[in-house]
Amino acid sequence: MLDATHLTTPSPTTAVIAARILTPVVRSCQWLFINVKQAHWSMRGVNFIAGDELLDTVATHARDGADEAAERIVSLGLPLDARLAIIADNSQPTAVAAAFSAWDDSIRAVSRTRTRFSPTSTAPSRGWTAPTWSVKTSSSA
């Protein structure tokens, strides 16, 4: 078992590097959460309940991931800027519609969601892409 005497404080350099890696994770998860909730709120159709539950689960994981990464940054004694304006200024376009959508179109839009934030700045990066996932749907319901 690990007790407090065995814990070490990271060097300032290590803390900054960790924050540079985790900040885009926080922003990407927040961006994903917002877009998944948009798809969730505008979804319609025969498979609404199943799609609703799926998107709620994805949104919860995105929110929890953002919170976990943010708390790690703050625990290192560093600030974090994950305000919506910062996320919006540095985000990629989304396939999620602002209007009502068929349930399968909403799921497909979320599955095409990609986030890109540079691990070293607030500008988008072509070299680093957050992990993505896909959901296969069948429109023959």
N, CA, C and O atoms as CSV, one atom per row, in Angstrom:
chain,resi,resn,atom,element,x,y,z
A,1,MET,N,N,0.837,-1.171,0.000
A,1,MET,CA,C,0.000,0.000,0.000
A,1,MET,C,C,0.888,1.243,0.000
A,1,MET,O,O,1.919,1.289,0.671
A,2,LEU,N,N,0.470,2.237,-0.759
A,2,LEU,CA,C,1.227,3.470,-0.888
A,2,LEU,C,C,0.740,4.479,0.137
A,2,LEU,O,O,-0.457,4.754,0.222
A,3,ASP,N,N,1.660,5.032,0.913
A,3,ASP,CA,C,1.241,6.072,1.859
A,3,ASP,C,C,1.825,7.414,1.437
A,3,ASP,O,O,2.623,7.484,0.503
A,4,ALA,N,N,1.430,8.465,2.121
A,4,ALA,CA,C,1.801,9.827,1.743
A,4,ALA,C,C,3.304,10.060,1.730
A,4,ALA,O,O,3.772,10.941,1.007
A,5,THR,N,N,4.070,9.311,2.495
A,5,THR,CA,C,5.518,9.526,2.520
A,5,THR,C,C,6.182,9.056,1.235
A,5,THR,O,O,7.314,9.444,0.948
A,6,HIS,N,N,5.495,8.226,0.458
A,6,HIS,CA,C,6.065,7.728,-0.783
A,6,HIS,C,C,5.638,8.549,-2.002
A,6,HIS,O,O,6.124,8.307,-3.107
A,7,LEU,N,N,4.761,9.489,-1.820
A,7,LEU,CA,C,4.312,10.315,-2.930
A,7,LEU,C,C,5.327,11.417,-3.195
A,7,LEU,O,O,5.906,11.979,-2.266
A,8,THR,N,N,5.533,11.714,-4.454
A,8,THR,CA,C,6.449,12.791,-4.810
A,8,THR,C,C,5.711,13.820,-5.651
A,8,THR,O,O,4.765,13.499,-6.371
A,9,THR,N,N,6.153,15.027,-5.548
A,9,THR,CA,C,5.598,16.100,-6.360
A,9,THR,C,C,6.391,16.146,-7.655
A,9,THR,O,O,7.622,16.134,-7.624
A,10,PRO,N,N,5.709,16.197,-8.790
A,10,PRO,CA,C,6.453,16.247,-10.054
A,10,PRO,C,C,7.209,17.569,-10.183
A,10,PRO,O,O,6.826,18.588,-9.608
A,11,SER,N,N,8.271,17.520,-10.941
A,11,SER,CA,C,9.017,18.749,-11.197
A,11,SER,C,C,8.124,19.704,-11.982
A,11,SER,O,O,7.170,19.273,-12.631
A,12,PRO,N,N,8.430,20.997,-11.926
A,12,PRO,CA,C,7.631,21.954,-12.709
A,12,PRO,C,C,7.614,21.613,-14.204
A,12,PRO,O,O,6.594,21.789,-14.870
A,13,THR,N,N,8.725,21.135,-14.720
A,13,THR,CA,C,8.784,20.769,-16.135
A,13,THR,C,C,7.861,19.603,-16.437
A,13,THR,O,O,7.144,19.620,-17.438
A,14,THR,N,N,7.872,18.595,-15.586
A,14,THR,CA,C,7.004,17.436,-15.767
A,14,THR,C,C,5.542,17.839,-15.670
A,14,THR,O,O,4.715,17.350,-16.440
A,15,ALA,N,N,5.216,18.714,-14.746
A,15,ALA,CA,C,3.836,19.174,-14.587
A,15,ALA,C,C,3.368,19.910,-15.840
A,15,ALA,O,O,2.245,19.698,-16.298
A,16,VAL,N,N,4.215,20.769,-16.396
A,16,VAL,CA,C,3.856,21.517,-17.603
A,16,VAL,C,C,3.653,20.566,-18.782
A,16,VAL,O,O,2.708,20.721,-19.556
A,17,ILE,N,N,4.537,19.593,-18.913
A,17,ILE,CA,C,4.406,18.614,-19.998
A,17,ILE,C,C,3.097,17.837,-19.840
A,17,ILE,O,O,2.370,17.636,-20.812
A,18,ALA,N,N,2.805,17.409,-18.637
A,18,ALA,CA,C,1.556,16.678,-18.388
A,18,ALA,C,C,0.342,17.537,-18.728
A,18,ALA,O,O,-0.611,17.054,-19.341
A,19,ALA,N,N,0.374,18.808,-18.333
A,19,ALA,CA,C,-0.737,19.715,-18.640
A,19,ALA,C,C,-0.882,19.920,-20.143
A,19,ALA,O,O,-2.000,20.011,-20.650
A,20,ARG,N,N,0.235,19.994,-20.857
A,20,ARG,CA,C,0.178,20.159,-22.314
A,20,ARG,C,C,-0.420,18.933,-22.996
A,20,ARG,O,O,-1.055,19.046,-24.045
A,21,ILE,N,N,-0.219,17.788,-22.409
A,21,ILE,CA,C,-0.795,16.562,-22.959
A,21,ILE,C,C,-2.268,16.438,-22.575
A,21,ILE,O,O,-3.093,16.052,-23.403
A,22,LEU,N,N,-2.600,16.760,-21.338
A,22,LEU,CA,C,-3.963,16.561,-20.847
A,22,LEU,C,C,-4.947,17.665,-21.246
A,22,LEU,O,O,-6.142,17.396,-21.373
A,23,THR,N,N,-4.479,18.887,-21.445
A,23,THR,CA,C,-5.390,19.977,-21.815
A,23,THR,C,C,-6.160,19.673,-23.096
A,23,THR,O,O,-7.373,19.875,-23.121
A,24,PRO,N,N,-5.514,19.195,-24.164
A,24,PRO,CA,C,-6.300,18.857,-25.355
A,24,PRO,C,C,-7.268,17.699,-25.122
A,24,PRO,O,O,-8.304,17.612,-25.781
A,25,VAL,N,N,-6.935,16.819,-24.194
A,25,VAL,CA,C,-7.857,15.729,-23.861
A,25,VAL,C,C,-9.118,16.313,-23.235
A,25,VAL,O,O,-10.230,15.930,-23.600
A,26,VAL,N,N,-8.947,17.235,-22.297
A,26,VAL,CA,C,-10.093,17.883,-21.659
A,26,VAL,C,C,-10.939,18.589,-22.718
A,26,VAL,O,O,-12.156,18.412,-22.764
A,27,ARG,N,N,-10.308,19.370,-23.546
A,27,ARG,CA,C,-11.045,20.133,-24.564
A,27,ARG,C,C,-11.739,19.215,-25.563
A,27,ARG,O,O,-12.878,19.472,-25.954
A,28,SER,N,N,-11.066,18.157,-25.976
A,28,SER,CA,C,-11.669,17.212,-26.918
A,28,SER,C,C,-12.874,16.509,-26.307
A,28,SER,O,O,-13.900,16.342,-26.967
A,29,CYS,N,N,-12.751,16.103,-25.060
A,29,CYS,CA,C,-13.871,15.437,-24.385
A,29,CYS,C,C,-15.050,16.389,-24.198
A,29,CYS,O,O,-16.202,15.987,-24.358
A,30,GLN,N,N,-14.770,17.643,-23.860
A,30,GLN,CA,C,-15.841,18.632,-23.719
A,30,GLN,C,C,-16.530,18.857,-25.064
A,30,GLN,O,O,-17.757,18.924,-25.132
A,31,TRP,N,N,-15.750,18.972,-26.119
A,31,TRP,CA,C,-16.282,19.170,-27.461
A,31,TRP,C,C,-17.150,17.987,-27.862
A,31,TRP,O,O,-18.240,18.164,-28.405
A,32,LEU,N,N,-16.663,16.774,-27.592
A,32,LEU,CA,C,-17.434,15.573,-27.901
A,32,LEU,C,C,-18.729,15.549,-27.101
A,32,LEU,O,O,-19.790,15.249,-27.650
A,33,PHE,N,N,-18.655,15.861,-25.816
A,33,PHE,CA,C,-19.854,15.879,-24.965
A,33,PHE,C,C,-20.911,16.823,-25.547
A,33,PHE,O,O,-22.079,16.452,-25.661
A,34,ILE,N,N,-20.506,18.028,-25.912
A,34,ILE,CA,C,-21.448,19.014,-26.449
A,34,ILE,C,C,-22.101,18.502,-27.727
A,34,ILE,O,O,-23.316,18.618,-27.888
A,35,ASN,N,N,-21.319,17.943,-28.628
A,35,ASN,CA,C,-21.856,17.462,-29.894
A,35,ASN,C,C,-22.735,16.226,-29.737
A,35,ASN,O,O,-23.740,16.080,-30.432
A,36,VAL,N,N,-22.355,15.342,-28.828
A,36,VAL,CA,C,-23.191,14.161,-28.577
A,36,VAL,C,C,-24.532,14.569,-27.977
A,36,VAL,O,O,-25.572,14.030,-28.355
A,37,LYS,N,N,-24.513,15.520,-27.043
A,37,LYS,CA,C,-25.778,15.984,-26.466
A,37,LYS,C,C,-26.639,16.662,-27.525
A,37,LYS,O,O,-27.860,16.504,-27.507
A,38,GLN,N,N,-26.035,17.413,-28.449
A,38,GLN,CA,C,-26.807,18.023,-29.537
A,38,GLN,C,C,-27.492,16.941,-30.369
A,38,GLN,O,O,-28.679,17.049,-30.678
A,39,ALA,N,N,-26.752,15.910,-30.727
A,39,ALA,CA,C,-27.338,14.808,-31.494
A,39,ALA,C,C,-28.450,14.131,-30.688
A,39,ALA,O,O,-29.494,13.775,-31.234
A,40,HIS,N,N,-28.221,13.960,-29.411
A,40,HIS,CA,C,-29.176,13.331,-28.505
A,40,HIS,C,C,-30.489,14.116,-28.461
A,40,HIS,O,O,-31.569,13.530,-28.530
A,41,TRP,N,N,-30.391,15.429,-28.348
A,41,TRP,CA,C,-31.586,16.266,-28.217
A,41,TRP,C,C,-32.373,16.384,-29.518
A,41,TRP,O,O,-33.573,16.657,-29.483
A,42,SER,N,N,-31.732,16.185,-30.651
A,42,SER,CA,C,-32.431,16.378,-31.920
A,42,SER,C,C,-32.766,15.071,-32.637
A,42,SER,O,O,-33.215,15.094,-33.783
A,43,MET,N,N,-32.555,13.950,-31.985
A,43,MET,CA,C,-32.800,12.655,-32.591
A,43,MET,C,C,-34.284,12.304,-32.549
A,43,MET,O,O,-34.963,12.547,-31.552
A,44,ARG,N,N,-34.775,11.730,-33.641
A,44,ARG,CA,C,-36.166,11.294,-33.737
A,44,ARG,C,C,-36.211,9.935,-34.426
A,44,ARG,O,O,-35.265,9.558,-35.118
A,45,GLY,N,N,-37.299,9.203,-34.240
A,45,GLY,CA,C,-37.495,7.975,-35.003
A,45,GLY,C,C,-37.824,6.760,-34.177
A,45,GLY,O,O,-37.935,6.823,-32.952
A,46,VAL,N,N,-37.981,5.638,-34.880
A,46,VAL,CA,C,-38.458,4.399,-34.258
A,46,VAL,C,C,-37.485,3.832,-33.227
A,46,VAL,O,O,-37.919,3.178,-32.279
A,47,ASN,N,N,-36.220,4.056,-33.382
A,47,ASN,CA,C,-35.223,3.538,-32.438
A,47,ASN,C,C,-34.728,4.624,-31.489
A,47,ASN,O,O,-33.589,4.592,-31.023
A,48,PHE,N,N,-35.597,5.575,-31.216
A,48,PHE,CA,C,-35.232,6.700,-30.376
A,48,PHE,C,C,-34.718,6.250,-29.007
A,48,PHE,O,O,-33.688,6.751,-28.555
A,49,ILE,N,N,-35.392,5.335,-28.345
A,49,ILE,CA,C,-35.013,4.951,-26.973
A,49,ILE,C,C,-33.615,4.334,-26.954
A,49,ILE,O,O,-32.789,4.693,-26.114
A,50,ALA,N,N,-33.351,3.415,-27.869
A,50,ALA,CA,C,-32.020,2.786,-27.912
A,50,ALA,C,C,-30.943,3.824,-28.245
A,50,ALA,O,O,-29.878,3.836,-27.628
A,51,GLY,N,N,-31.221,4.686,-29.212
A,51,GLY,CA,C,-30.265,5.738,-29.572
A,51,GLY,C,C,-30.055,6.723,-28.446
A,51,GLY,O,O,-28.936,7.171,-28.199
A,52,ASP,N,N,-31.149,7.064,-27.757
A,52,ASP,CA,C,-31.082,7.968,-26.611
A,52,ASP,C,C,-30.162,7.402,-25.533
A,52,ASP,O,O,-29.310,8.110,-24.998
A,53,GLU,N,N,-30.342,6.125,-25.220
A,53,GLU,CA,C,-29.514,5.487,-24.193
A,53,GLU,C,C,-28.054,5.404,-24.624
A,53,GLU,O,O,-27.152,5.619,-23.815
A,54,LEU,N,N,-27.820,5.093,-25.895
A,54,LEU,CA,C,-26.447,5.017,-26.403
A,54,LEU,C,C,-25.759,6.382,-26.304
A,54,LEU,O,O,-24.641,6.485,-25.800
A,55,LEU,N,N,-26.429,7.416,-26.785
A,55,LEU,CA,C,-25.815,8.745,-26.776
A,55,LEU,C,C,-25.644,9.282,-25.363
A,55,LEU,O,O,-24.675,9.988,-25.085
A,56,ASP,N,N,-26.569,8.959,-24.468
A,56,ASP,CA,C,-26.385,9.344,-23.063
A,56,ASP,C,C,-25.133,8.695,-22.481
A,56,ASP,O,O,-24.386,9.330,-21.737
A,57,THR,N,N,-24.909,7.432,-22.821
A,57,THR,CA,C,-23.725,6.719,-22.327
A,57,THR,C,C,-22.444,7.355,-22.873
A,57,THR,O,O,-21.493,7.581,-22.125
A,58,VAL,N,N,-22.424,7.638,-24.162
A,58,VAL,CA,C,-21.245,8.263,-24.776
A,58,VAL,C,C,-20.989,9.632,-24.145
A,58,VAL,O,O,-19.851,9.970,-23.819
A,59,ALA,N,N,-22.060,10.416,-23.975
A,59,ALA,CA,C,-21.918,11.747,-23.379
A,59,ALA,C,C,-21.371,11.657,-21.956
A,59,ALA,O,O,-20.520,12.453,-21.561
A,60,THR,N,N,-21.859,10.695,-21.198
A,60,THR,CA,C,-21.378,10.517,-19.818
A,60,THR,C,C,-19.896,10.182,-19.799
A,60,THR,O,O,-19.145,10.725,-18.989
A,61,HIS,N,N,-19.470,9.290,-20.686
A,61,HIS,CA,C,-18.043,8.933,-20.743
A,61,HIS,C,C,-17.191,10.136,-21.152
A,61,HIS,O,O,-16.107,10.341,-20.605
A,62,ALA,N,N,-17.670,10.925,-22.101
A,62,ALA,CA,C,-16.916,12.108,-22.529
A,62,ALA,C,C,-16.816,13.117,-21.383
A,62,ALA,O,O,-15.744,13.666,-21.127
A,63,ARG,N,N,-17.925,13.357,-20.703
A,63,ARG,CA,C,-17.920,14.310,-19.578
A,63,ARG,C,C,-16.997,13.821,-18.466
A,63,ARG,O,O,-16.213,14.596,-17.918
A,64,ASP,N,N,-17.094,12.538,-18.138
A,64,ASP,CA,C,-16.248,11.982,-17.082
A,64,ASP,C,C,-14.771,12.014,-17.459
A,64,ASP,O,O,-13.916,12.258,-16.608
A,65,GLY,N,N,-14.469,11.768,-18.737
A,65,GLY,CA,C,-13.083,11.837,-19.197
A,65,GLY,C,C,-12.521,13.247,-19.086
A,65,GLY,O,O,-11.375,13.439,-18.679
A,66,ALA,N,N,-13.333,14.227,-19.449
A,66,ALA,CA,C,-12.909,15.624,-19.319
A,66,ALA,C,C,-12.655,15.965,-17.857
A,66,ALA,O,O,-11.654,16.600,-17.524
A,67,ASP,N,N,-13.551,15.547,-17.003
A,67,ASP,CA,C,-13.417,15.856,-15.581
A,67,ASP,C,C,-12.174,15.201,-14.979
A,67,ASP,O,O,-11.452,15.828,-14.204
A,68,GLU,N,N,-11.930,13.956,-15.331
A,68,GLU,CA,C,-10.764,13.235,-14.806
A,68,GLU,C,C,-9.462,13.910,-15.243
A,68,GLU,O,O,-8.576,14.146,-14.421
A,69,ALA,N,N,-9.348,14.218,-16.531
A,69,ALA,CA,C,-8.128,14.863,-17.034
A,69,ALA,C,C,-7.960,16.261,-16.437
A,69,ALA,O,O,-6.848,16.655,-16.086
A,70,ALA,N,N,-9.064,17.013,-16.319
A,70,ALA,CA,C,-8.992,18.361,-15.746
A,70,ALA,C,C,-8.538,18.314,-14.290
A,70,ALA,O,O,-7.714,19.125,-13.867
A,71,GLU,N,N,-9.068,17.377,-13.533
A,71,GLU,CA,C,-8.672,17.266,-12.132
A,71,GLU,C,C,-7.194,16.903,-11.987
A,71,GLU,O,O,-6.542,17.330,-11.035
A,72,ARG,N,N,-6.672,16.128,-12.911
A,72,ARG,CA,C,-5.238,15.802,-12.864
A,72,ARG,C,C,-4.379,17.029,-13.136
A,72,ARG,O,O,-3.338,17.210,-12.505
A,73,ILE,N,N,-4.807,17.874,-14.071
A,73,ILE,CA,C,-4.062,19.109,-14.350
A,73,ILE,C,C,-4.067,20.010,-13.122
A,73,ILE,O,O,-3.023,20.508,-12.701
A,74,VAL,N,N,-5.238,20.212,-12.558
A,74,VAL,CA,C,-5.366,21.096,-11.391
A,74,VAL,C,C,-4.592,20.535,-10.203
A,74,VAL,O,O,-4.021,21.295,-9.421
A,75,SER,N,N,-4.569,19.219,-10.061
A,75,SER,CA,C,-3.825,18.618,-8.942
A,75,SER,C,C,-2.320,18.846,-9.071
A,75,SER,O,O,-1.587,18.766,-8.085
A,76,LEU,N,N,-1.864,19.129,-10.291
A,76,LEU,CA,C,-0.451,19.463,-10.501
A,76,LEU,C,C,-0.162,20.924,-10.185
A,76,LEU,O,O,0.981,21.373,-10.263
A,77,GLY,N,N,-1.218,21.665,-9.824
A,77,GLY,CA,C,-1.051,23.067,-9.470
A,77,GLY,C,C,-1.055,23.998,-10.664
A,77,GLY,O,O,-0.588,25.133,-10.578
A,78,LEU,N,N,-1.584,23.517,-11.780
A,78,LEU,CA,C,-1.600,24.340,-12.989
A,78,LEU,C,C,-3.030,24.708,-13.368
A,78,LEU,O,O,-3.962,23.954,-13.086
A,79,PRO,N,N,-3.207,25.866,-14.005
A,79,PRO,CA,C,-4.548,26.259,-14.427
A,79,PRO,C,C,-4.953,25.543,-15.713
A,79,PRO,O,O,-4.122,24.977,-16.422
A,80,LEU,N,N,-6.228,25.586,-15.983
A,80,LEU,CA,C,-6.771,24.964,-17.183
A,80,LEU,C,C,-7.798,25.914,-17.784
A,80,LEU,O,O,-8.638,26.458,-17.067
A,81,ASP,N,N,-7.733,26.113,-19.087
A,81,ASP,CA,C,-8.731,26.937,-19.762
A,81,ASP,C,C,-9.491,26.050,-20.738
A,81,ASP,O,O,-9.010,25.764,-21.834
A,82,ALA,N,N,-10.678,25.620,-20.333
A,82,ALA,CA,C,-11.525,24.788,-21.184
A,82,ALA,C,C,-12.902,25.421,-21.322
A,82,ALA,O,O,-13.922,24.734,-21.382
A,83,ARG,N,N,-12.905,26.767,-21.372
A,83,ARG,CA,C,-14.169,27.469,-21.592
A,83,ARG,C,C,-14.682,27.181,-23.001
A,83,ARG,O,O,-13.900,26.906,-23.912
A,84,LEU,N,N,-15.983,27.246,-23.167
A,84,LEU,CA,C,-16.581,26.929,-24.459
A,84,LEU,C,C,-16.049,27.801,-25.583
A,84,LEU,O,O,-15.896,27.321,-26.706
A,85,ALA,N,N,-15.765,29.058,-25.315
A,85,ALA,CA,C,-15.232,29.943,-26.358
A,85,ALA,C,C,-13.878,29.449,-26.860
A,85,ALA,O,O,-13.604,29.498,-28.059
A,86,ILE,N,N,-13.043,28.980,-25.957
A,86,ILE,CA,C,-11.730,28.439,-26.345
A,86,ILE,C,C,-11.925,27.168,-27.170
A,86,ILE,O,O,-11.275,26.989,-28.201
A,87,ILE,N,N,-12.802,26.301,-26.726
A,87,ILE,CA,C,-13.065,25.059,-27.455
A,87,ILE,C,C,-13.624,25.371,-28.837
A,87,ILE,O,O,-13.186,24.781,-29.826
A,88,ALA,N,N,-14.583,26.288,-28.920
A,88,ALA,CA,C,-15.202,26.644,-30.206
A,88,ALA,C,C,-14.186,27.251,-31.165
A,88,ALA,O,O,-14.195,26.939,-32.356
A,89,ASP,N,N,-13.318,28.108,-30.659
A,89,ASP,CA,C,-12.330,28.761,-31.518
A,89,ASP,C,C,-11.328,27.772,-32.106
A,89,ASP,O,O,-10.725,28.045,-33.145
A,90,ASN,N,N,-11.150,26.654,-31.468
A,90,ASN,CA,C,-10.115,25.705,-31.879
A,90,ASN,C,C,-10.666,24.359,-32.302
A,90,ASN,O,O,-9.922,23.380,-32.359
A,91,SER,N,N,-11.956,24.288,-32.602
A,91,SER,CA,C,-12.551,22.997,-32.930
A,91,SER,C,C,-12.751,22.821,-34.427
A,91,SER,O,O,-12.707,23.776,-35.203
A,92,GLN,N,N,-12.967,21.600,-34.794
A,92,GLN,CA,C,-13.247,21.233,-36.173
A,92,GLN,C,C,-14.761,21.289,-36.403
A,92,GLN,O,O,-15.533,21.183,-35.450
A,93,PRO,N,N,-15.189,21.451,-37.644
A,93,PRO,CA,C,-16.623,21.400,-37.927
A,93,PRO,C,C,-17.203,20.053,-37.509
A,93,PRO,O,O,-16.509,19.037,-37.494
A,94,THR,N,N,-18.469,20.070,-37.175
A,94,THR,CA,C,-19.127,18.846,-36.739
A,94,THR,C,C,-20.156,18.393,-37.770
A,94,THR,O,O,-20.736,19.212,-38.483
A,95,ALA,N,N,-20.373,17.098,-37.839
A,95,ALA,CA,C,-21.390,16.541,-38.726
A,95,ALA,C,C,-22.754,16.491,-38.037
A,95,ALA,O,O,-23.752,16.138,-38.666
A,96,VAL,N,N,-22.804,16.838,-36.764
A,96,VAL,CA,C,-24.048,16.788,-36.002
A,96,VAL,C,C,-24.941,17.954,-36.415
A,96,VAL,O,O,-24.511,19.108,-36.421
A,97,ALA,N,N,-26.180,17.640,-36.756
A,97,ALA,CA,C,-27.126,18.657,-37.236
A,97,ALA,C,C,-27.690,19.488,-36.092
A,97,ALA,O,O,-27.802,19.020,-34.959
A,98,ALA,N,N,-28.041,20.723,-36.409
A,98,ALA,CA,C,-28.699,21.591,-35.431
A,98,ALA,C,C,-30.206,21.362,-35.430
A,98,ALA,O,O,-30.896,21.755,-34.489
A,99,ALA,N,N,-30.710,20.735,-36.471
A,99,ALA,CA,C,-32.149,20.486,-36.606
A,99,ALA,C,C,-32.469,19.038,-36.221
A,99,ALA,O,O,-31.566,18.238,-35.978
A,100,PHE,N,N,-33.755,18.713,-36.170
A,100,PHE,CA,C,-34.155,17.333,-35.901
A,100,PHE,C,C,-33.593,16.414,-36.972
A,100,PHE,O,O,-33.534,16.771,-38.149
A,101,SER,N,N,-33.180,15.226,-36.550
A,101,SER,CA,C,-32.597,14.241,-37.461
A,101,SER,C,C,-33.161,12.868,-37.158
A,101,SER,O,O,-33.582,12.588,-36.035
A,102,ALA,N,N,-33.166,12.016,-38.169
A,102,ALA,CA,C,-33.540,10.616,-37.952
A,102,ALA,C,C,-32.525,9.998,-37.006
A,102,ALA,O,O,-31.355,10.380,-37.009
A,103,TRP,N,N,-32.965,9.055,-36.208
A,103,TRP,CA,C,-32.089,8.464,-35.191
A,103,TRP,C,C,-30.800,7.931,-35.796
A,103,TRP,O,O,-29.727,8.133,-35.227
A,104,ASP,N,N,-30.882,7.241,-36.959
A,104,ASP,CA,C,-29.681,6.659,-37.551
A,104,ASP,C,C,-28.744,7.733,-38.106
A,104,ASP,O,O,-27.525,7.566,-38.075
A,105,ASP,N,N,-29.304,8.834,-38.613
A,105,ASP,CA,C,-28.455,9.942,-39.067
A,105,ASP,C,C,-27.723,10.581,-37.883
A,105,ASP,O,O,-26.560,10.965,-38.003
A,106,SER,N,N,-28.403,10.694,-36.749
A,106,SER,CA,C,-27.766,11.257,-35.548
A,106,SER,C,C,-26.616,10.381,-35.074
A,106,SER,O,O,-25.545,10.884,-34.735
A,107,ILE,N,N,-26.837,9.070,-35.050
A,107,ILE,CA,C,-25.780,8.134,-34.618
A,107,ILE,C,C,-24.606,8.192,-35.590
A,107,ILE,O,O,-23.451,8.224,-35.165
A,108,ARG,N,N,-24.888,8.206,-36.882
A,108,ARG,CA,C,-23.809,8.297,-37.873
A,108,ARG,C,C,-23.023,9.597,-37.718
A,108,ARG,O,O,-21.795,9.593,-37.807
A,109,ALA,N,N,-23.715,10.696,-37.489
A,109,ALA,CA,C,-23.029,11.989,-37.324
A,109,ALA,C,C,-22.088,11.949,-36.132
A,109,ALA,O,O,-20.966,12.451,-36.204
A,110,VAL,N,N,-22.538,11.357,-35.043
A,110,VAL,CA,C,-21.675,11.240,-33.858
A,110,VAL,C,C,-20.500,10.318,-34.151
A,110,VAL,O,O,-19.378,10.590,-33.724
A,111,SER,N,N,-20.746,9.232,-34.876
A,111,SER,CA,C,-19.654,8.285,-35.157
A,111,SER,C,C,-18.597,8.898,-36.072
A,111,SER,O,O,-17.460,8.427,-36.099
A,112,ARG,N,N,-18.955,9.939,-36.822
A,112,ARG,CA,C,-17.983,10.644,-37.674
A,112,ARG,C,C,-17.305,11.786,-36.939
A,112,ARG,O,O,-16.454,12.472,-37.505
A,113,THR,N,N,-17.672,11.994,-35.694
A,113,THR,CA,C,-17.114,13.094,-34.921
A,113,THR,C,C,-15.637,12.850,-34.651
A,113,THR,O,O,-15.238,11.794,-34.159
A,114,ARG,N,N,-14.852,13.838,-34.980
A,114,ARG,CA,C,-13.412,13.794,-34.719
A,114,ARG,C,C,-13.050,15.082,-34.002
A,114,ARG,O,O,-13.608,16.141,-34.291
A,115,THR,N,N,-12.130,14.992,-33.080
A,115,THR,CA,C,-11.654,16.199,-32.421
A,115,THR,C,C,-10.161,16.318,-32.649
A,115,THR,O,O,-9.438,15.321,-32.678
A,116,ARG,N,N,-9.713,17.544,-32.810
A,116,ARG,CA,C,-8.282,17.792,-33.004
A,116,ARG,C,C,-7.865,19.004,-32.213
A,116,ARG,O,O,-8.320,20.117,-32.477
A,117,PHE,N,N,-7.007,18.792,-31.252
A,117,PHE,CA,C,-6.385,19.878,-30.517
A,117,PHE,C,C,-4.921,19.538,-30.371
A,117,PHE,O,O,-4.560,18.389,-30.115
A,118,SER,N,N,-4.087,20.530,-30.534
A,118,SER,CA,C,-2.652,20.329,-30.382
A,118,SER,C,C,-2.307,20.099,-28.921
A,118,SER,O,O,-2.830,20.803,-28.057
A,119,PRO,N,N,-1.445,19.141,-28.618
A,119,PRO,CA,C,-1.054,18.947,-27.233
A,119,PRO,C,C,-0.132,20.038,-26.697
A,119,PRO,O,O,0.163,20.048,-25.502
A,120,THR,N,N,0.328,20.949,-27.537
A,120,THR,CA,C,1.248,21.981,-27.062
A,120,THR,C,C,0.703,23.391,-27.193
A,120,THR,O,O,1.359,24.335,-26.752
A,121,SER,N,N,-0.466,23.570,-27.779
A,121,SER,CA,C,-1.026,24.910,-27.922
A,121,SER,C,C,-2.538,24.814,-28.022
A,121,SER,O,O,-3.110,23.727,-27.935
A,122,THR,N,N,-3.185,25.966,-28.206
A,122,THR,CA,C,-4.639,25.956,-28.374
A,122,THR,C,C,-5.032,25.893,-29.841
A,122,THR,O,O,-6.223,25.853,-30.152
A,123,ALA,N,N,-4.069,25.882,-30.745
A,123,ALA,CA,C,-4.376,25.835,-32.173
A,123,ALA,C,C,-4.613,24.395,-32.613
A,123,ALA,O,O,-4.009,23.477,-32.058
A,124,PRO,N,N,-5.488,24.179,-33.611
A,124,PRO,CA,C,-5.702,22.827,-34.109
A,124,PRO,C,C,-4.402,22.252,-34.668
A,124,PRO,O,O,-3.560,22.989,-35.180
A,125,SER,N,N,-4.249,20.968,-34.568
A,125,SER,CA,C,-3.041,20.315,-35.050
A,125,SER,C,C,-3.402,19.280,-36.101
A,125,SER,O,O,-4.384,18.552,-35.958
A,126,ARG,N,N,-2.609,19.220,-37.146
A,126,ARG,CA,C,-2.829,18.192,-38.152
A,126,ARG,C,C,-2.174,16.874,-37.738
A,126,ARG,O,O,-2.470,15.827,-38.312
A,127,GLY,N,N,-1.293,16.923,-36.752
A,127,GLY,CA,C,-0.550,15.732,-36.390
A,127,GLY,C,C,-1.125,14.927,-35.238
A,127,GLY,O,O,-0.736,13.774,-35.049
A,128,TRP,N,N,-2.030,15.492,-34.469
A,128,TRP,CA,C,-2.549,14.787,-33.299
A,128,TRP,C,C,-4.064,14.737,-33.381
A,128,TRP,O,O,-4.726,15.771,-33.469
A,129,THR,N,N,-4.598,13.548,-33.354
A,129,THR,CA,C,-6.040,13.380,-33.398
A,129,THR,C,C,-6.452,12.577,-32.187
A,129,THR,O,O,-5.846,11.554,-31.868
A,130,ALA,N,N,-7.474,13.041,-31.521
A,130,ALA,CA,C,-7.979,12.324,-30.359
A,130,ALA,C,C,-8.480,10.958,-30.796
A,130,ALA,O,O,-8.842,10.771,-31.957
A,131,PRO,N,N,-8.503,10.013,-29.885
A,131,PRO,CA,C,-9.042,8.700,-30.228
A,131,PRO,C,C,-10.472,8.827,-30.750
A,131,PRO,O,O,-11.259,9.632,-30.251
A,132,THR,N,N,-10.789,8.038,-31.741
A,132,THR,CA,C,-12.127,8.065,-32.305
A,132,THR,C,C,-12.735,6.679,-32.211
A,132,THR,O,O,-12.041,5.698,-31.947
A,133,TRP,N,N,-14.005,6.611,-32.425
A,133,TRP,CA,C,-14.717,5.357,-32.371
A,133,TRP,C,C,-15.792,5.416,-33.413
A,133,TRP,O,O,-16.102,6.492,-33.925
A,134,SER,N,N,-16.362,4.299,-33.735
A,134,SER,CA,C,-17.440,4.302,-34.724
A,134,SER,C,C,-18.568,3.402,-34.266
A,134,SER,O,O,-18.379,2.456,-33.502
A,135,VAL,N,N,-19.733,3.730,-34.757
A,135,VAL,CA,C,-20.921,2.952,-34.459
A,135,VAL,C,C,-21.546,2.593,-35.786
A,135,VAL,O,O,-21.839,3.480,-36.588
A,136,LYS,N,N,-21.755,1.322,-36.035
A,136,LYS,CA,C,-22.376,0.907,-37.280
A,136,LYS,C,C,-23.877,0.854,-37.070
A,136,LYS,O,O,-24.362,0.310,-36.078
A,137,THR,N,N,-24.598,1.422,-38.011
A,137,THR,CA,C,-26.050,1.393,-37.939
A,137,THR,C,C,-26.602,0.827,-39.221
A,137,THR,O,O,-25.942,0.832,-40.260
A,138,SER,N,N,-27.793,0.350,-39.135
A,138,SER,CA,C,-28.485,-0.154,-40.298
A,138,SER,C,C,-29.753,0.661,-40.463
A,138,SER,O,O,-30.550,0.776,-39.531
A,139,SER,N,N,-29.939,1.224,-41.638
A,139,SER,CA,C,-31.130,2.041,-41.856
A,139,SER,C,C,-32.318,1.188,-42.286
A,139,SER,O,O,-33.392,1.721,-42.566
A,140,SER,N,N,-32.140,-0.114,-42.340
A,140,SER,CA,C,-33.241,-1.001,-42.717
A,140,SER,C,C,-33.939,-1.521,-41.468
A,140,SER,O,O,-33.872,-2.710,-41.158
A,141,ALA,N,N,-34.609,-0.618,-40.752
A,141,ALA,CA,C,-35.312,-1.001,-39.534
A,141,ALA,C,C,-36.796,-1.068,-39.782
A,141,ALA,O,O,-37.561,-1.376,-38.868
